[in-house]
Amino acid sequence: MTTMPKIDAPRVKAPVQDRCRVLFADQLNLARGKYVPMSDAAKGHTRMCVGTFAVTYDKALVAAPGGGMLDGLPDMEVTFDPKAMRPSWDAGTQIALGALRFKGEPFVLCGRSALQRAIEAWRARGLEPMVGIEMEAYVFQRGPDGEWVPYDTPGAFVYGTGPFSDPAGLIDEIWSTAEACGIPVESMNAEFDAPQFELTLRYGDAMKAADDAFLFRQMAREVLYKRGYLLSFLPKPFAEKSGSGLHFNLSFTRADGSNVFANDVASGTLSPEMRGCIAGLIRHHEALSAIMAPTTNSYARLQPASLSGYWANWGIDHRSVTVRVSAETGPAARIEHRMADCAASPYFALAAMLQAALLGLEQDYDLPEPETNDGLETINTDRHTPHNLNDALDALEADTTLTAAVGADMIANFIAIKREEVRILADMSEAESLAYYLPYI
């Protein structure tokens, strides 16, 4: 096991009473924010520096478009509804999830605003995007020399539950804390490799799903860190074990609450909406990878025969494809996109996914034939995700149709930050690369 840097847990202090934790997700899916007194939170806004969009994980400053590095690093405004605060996992604290504004206008780099635009585009067609999110993560514990080593789960197996999979009861604590914070859990279980877990949240409208996923990841990491464990959503922390993904389950409801995909599988004829969504996701497959798999480590996970979303293909109830059509019908009918990992911002990734799907519907893209081979050794396509982050960024930059739909300024900023990240990690060993990412993902 690679030796990780020791990260000392902070001292436990008496809880601060009556405060608000204002949070937003940046392009790196870091939970940027600040604590403010509840009396100040009643104003519904606070200020932070736009320079949060001009730094890499290790705080290297980048002259990224919109990040303000060459403009004196001015302020932006984080705005929120004081009546919509959410309970926190910290005593005496409530959470406000913010959207960003700059010089009185919505900030072009705000992921939450990008997702809102994508949602509104679908609503204009009379459809409400509904999303369910599945996350995968590994747990680390301290080794004899203070290094991070895999959590000791000697009896764990895929779909395992109980003390052999989780002897310290960590998943129980995450579940109970999520419930106390109003984050709805669908299921939790051990995943394919030990000590890996699948953490699934309940379906909701797209914005709530993104909010819940963003808060859940932060909550789960902080709760376990206080116990002396590290929960890592890094896509490939172990070369010899399976990767950890982020699966988006997508459907759309009409005004009457019915699922537009309800009869697609049973009828044997895909609706125009499902055909368009799948076609759009397949057409923009390579470009989407930069947003959905946004670290250099992501491409160790995205490999052939890995069930990870590598191939640009789709199929019905087939886990070796990227776009899987569930065999369920009625209210549970959905498509599942399997490419992303949890280094991605759920806001940014969902915005890109919804925009790609909408392009497929509006532009009437051709739908390729479904995958009916094993998808492991025999595949019906030669298109796949790029083999590294730099090539994925090239694909995103070249896909001007998707870039315009998601937001050209947002994409330009993201690409600049990630190009610097690629440069920083270019000469690092695997151990150094893992040490770079592990404290943050």
WONORJO-V883218 format. One record per residue. N is the residue number from 1. BURIAL is b if it has 16 or more other ideal C-beta (glycine too) atoms within 10 Angstrom, else e. D_LAST is the distance of its C-alpha to the last C-alpha in Angstrom with 1 decimal. Layout:
[[N	BURIAL	D_LAST] [N	BURIAL	D_LAST]]
This chain:
[[1	e	18.0] [2	b	16.4] [3	e	16.6] [4	b	13.6] [5	e	14.3] [6	e	15.5] [7	e	13.9] [8	e	16.8] [9	e	16.5] [10	e	18.4] [11	e	22.0] [12	e	22.7] [13	e	25.0] [14	e	27.4] [15	e	25.8] [16	e	26.7] [17	e	28.9] [18	e	29.1] [19	b	26.3] [20	b	24.0] [21	b	20.2] [22	b	20.0] [23	b	16.7] [24	b	15.8] [25	b	12.9] [26	b	13.2] [27	b	12.9] [28	b	9.3] [29	b	8.6] [30	b	8.4] [31	b	10.9] [32	b	13.7] [33	b	16.8] [34	e	19.6] [35	e	21.9] [36	b	25.4] [37	e	28.5] [38	e	29.4] [39	e	32.6] [40	e	30.7] [41	b	28.4] [42	e	31.6] [43	e	31.9] [44	e	29.0] [45	e	27.5] [46	b	26.1] [47	e	25.4] [48	b	22.6] [49	e	22.5] [50	b	21.8] [51	b	20.4] [52	b	16.9] [53	b	17.4] [54	b	18.7] [55	b	15.9] [56	b	13.1] [57	b	10.0] [58	e	12.7] [59	e	15.1] [60	e	17.4] [61	e	19.8] [62	b	20.6] [63	e	23.7] [64	b	22.0] [65	b	24.3] [66	b	24.2] [67	b	22.0] [68	b	25.2] [69	b	24.9] [70	e	28.5] [71	e	29.8] [72	e	29.4] [73	e	25.9] [74	e	27.5] [75	e	26.4] [76	b	25.2] [77	b	25.8] [78	b	23.4] [79	b	25.6] [80	b	25.5] [81	e	28.0] [82	e	28.9] [83	e	30.4] [84	e	27.2] [85	b	25.1] [86	b	23.0] [87	e	23.1] [88	b	20.3] [89	b	19.2] [90	b	20.6] [91	e	24.3] [92	e	26.4] [93	b	23.7] [94	b	23.4] [95	b	20.8] [96	b	21.8] [97	b	19.7] [98	b	21.0] [99	b	22.1] [100	b	22.9] [101	b	26.3] [102	b	27.7] [103	e	31.5] [104	e	32.3] [105	e	30.7] [106	b	27.5] [107	b	25.0] [108	b	24.5] [109	b	20.8] [110	b	20.0] [111	b	17.9] [112	b	19.6] [113	b	22.9] [114	b	22.2] [115	b	21.6] [116	b	24.7] [117	b	26.8] [118	b	25.8] [119	b	26.8] [120	e	30.0] [121	b	30.9] [122	b	30.9] [123	e	32.7] [124	e	35.4] [125	e	36.1] [126	e	36.5] [127	b	33.3] [128	b	30.4] [129	b	27.0] [130	b	25.7] [131	b	22.2] [132	b	20.7] [133	b	17.1] [134	b	15.9] [135	b	12.4] [136	b	11.7] [137	b	9.6] [138	b	10.7] [139	b	11.9] [140	b	12.6] [141	b	15.6] [142	b	17.4] [143	e	19.8] [144	e	23.3] [145	e	22.4] [146	e	19.4] [147	e	17.0] [148	b	14.1] [149	e	15.9] [150	b	15.6] [151	b	16.8] [152	e	20.5] [153	b	21.5] [154	e	24.7] [155	e	26.0] [156	b	23.1] [157	e	23.8] [158	e	22.7] [159	e	23.6] [160	b	24.0] [161	e	24.3] [162	e	25.7] [163	e	25.7] [164	e	25.7] [165	b	22.3] [166	b	21.0] [167	e	23.5] [168	b	21.9] [169	e	21.8] [170	b	18.1] [171	b	18.1] [172	e	21.3] [173	b	19.8] [174	b	17.0] [175	b	19.7] [176	e	22.2] [177	b	19.9] [178	b	19.0] [179	e	22.7] [180	e	23.6] [181	b	21.3] [182	e	22.8] [183	b	19.9] [184	e	21.8] [185	b	20.7] [186	e	22.3] [187	e	21.5] [188	b	19.4] [189	b	20.1] [190	b	19.2] [191	b	18.3] [192	b	19.9] [193	b	18.6] [194	b	18.3] [195	b	16.3] [196	b	14.5] [197	b	15.0] [198	b	15.6] [199	b	15.2] [200	b	17.6] [201	b	18.6] [202	e	22.2] [203	b	23.6] [204	b	24.2] [205	e	25.1] [206	b	22.4] [207	b	21.6] [208	e	21.4] [209	b	19.2] [210	b	16.7] [211	b	17.1] [212	b	16.8] [213	b	13.6] [214	b	12.0] [215	b	13.5] [216	b	12.9] [217	b	9.1] [218	b	9.6] [219	b	12.7] [220	b	11.7] [221	b	9.0] [222	e	11.8] [223	b	14.6] [224	b	13.6] [225	e	12.8] [226	e	16.3] [227	e	17.6] [228	e	16.4] [229	b	13.7] [230	b	10.0] [231	b	8.5] [232	b	5.7] [233	b	5.3] [234	b	5.3] [235	b	8.7] [236	b	10.9] [237	b	10.2] [238	b	14.0] [239	e	16.6] [240	e	19.1] [241	b	17.4] [242	b	16.6] [243	b	13.4] [244	b	11.3] [245	b	12.3] [246	b	12.7] [247	b	16.4] [248	b	18.4] [249	b	21.9] [250	b	24.3] [251	b	27.9] [252	b	30.2] [253	b	32.8] [254	e	36.2] [255	e	37.9] [256	e	39.5] [257	e	36.2] [258	e	36.8] [259	b	34.2] [260	b	35.2] [261	b	33.9] [262	b	35.9] [263	b	38.6] [264	b	37.1] [265	b	36.7] [266	e	39.8] [267	e	42.0] [268	e	40.8] [269	e	40.7] [270	b	37.5] [271	b	37.7] [272	e	37.5] [273	b	34.3] [274	b	32.6] [275	b	34.1] [276	b	33.0] [277	b	29.4] [278	b	29.1] [279	b	31.0] [280	b	28.8] [281	b	25.5] [282	b	27.3] [283	b	28.9] [284	b	25.7] [285	b	23.6] [286	b	22.9] [287	b	22.0] [288	b	19.7] [289	b	17.5] [290	b	16.5] [291	b	15.2] [292	b	13.9] [293	b	12.4] [294	b	11.4] [295	b	10.1] [296	b	12.6] [297	b	10.9] [298	b	11.5] [299	b	15.2] [300	b	15.3] [301	b	14.7] [302	b	17.2] [303	e	20.4] [304	e	23.8] [305	e	24.7] [306	b	21.1] [307	b	21.3] [308	b	18.3] [309	b	19.9] [310	b	21.2] [311	b	24.7] [312	b	26.1] [313	b	28.0] [314	b	28.6] [315	b	30.5] [316	b	31.7] [317	e	30.0] [318	b	28.6] [319	e	25.1] [320	b	25.5] [321	b	25.4] [322	b	22.9] [323	b	24.8] [324	b	26.1] [325	b	28.9] [326	b	29.1] [327	e	32.5] [328	e	32.6] [329	e	35.0] [330	e	36.0] [331	e	33.5] [332	e	30.7] [333	b	31.2] [334	b	28.1] [335	b	26.3] [336	b	22.9] [337	b	20.7] [338	b	18.6] [339	b	17.0] [340	b	13.6] [341	b	10.1] [342	b	7.5] [343	b	6.0] [344	b	9.5] [345	b	11.0] [346	b	13.2] [347	b	16.0] [348	b	16.1] [349	b	15.7] [350	b	18.3] [351	b	20.5] [352	b	20.6] [353	b	21.3] [354	b	24.1] [355	b	25.6] [356	b	25.8] [357	b	27.3] [358	b	29.8] [359	b	30.8] [360	b	31.7] [361	b	33.9] [362	e	35.5] [363	e	36.1] [364	e	37.3] [365	b	35.3] [366	e	36.7] [367	b	35.0] [368	b	34.9] [369	e	36.2] [370	b	33.9] [371	b	32.6] [372	e	35.0] [373	e	34.5] [374	e	32.3] [375	b	29.5] [376	e	28.7] [377	e	31.6] [378	e	33.5] [379	b	31.9] [380	b	33.8] [381	b	32.0] [382	e	31.1] [383	e	28.4] [384	b	24.8] [385	b	21.5] [386	b	21.6] [387	e	20.7] [388	e	18.4] [389	b	16.5] [390	b	19.5] [391	b	21.9] [392	b	19.8] [393	b	20.0] [394	b	23.7] [395	b	24.1] [396	b	22.5] [397	e	24.7] [398	e	27.7] [399	b	27.3] [400	e	29.1] [401	e	29.9] [402	b	26.3] [403	b	25.4] [404	e	28.3] [405	b	27.5] [406	b	23.9] [407	b	24.9] [408	e	25.9] [409	e	24.9] [410	b	21.4] [411	b	21.1] [412	b	22.7] [413	b	20.3] [414	b	17.2] [415	b	19.0] [416	b	19.9] [417	b	16.5] [418	b	15.2] [419	b	18.5] [420	b	17.9] [421	b	14.5] [422	b	16.4] [423	e	19.1] [424	b	17.1] [425	b	15.7] [426	e	19.0] [427	e	20.6] [428	e	17.8] [429	e	18.2] [430	e	15.8] [431	e	15.2] [432	e	14.7] [433	b	12.3] [434	b	10.0] [435	b	10.6] [436	b	9.8] [437	b	6.2] [438	b	5.6] [439	e	6.2] [440	b	3.8] [441	b	0.0]]
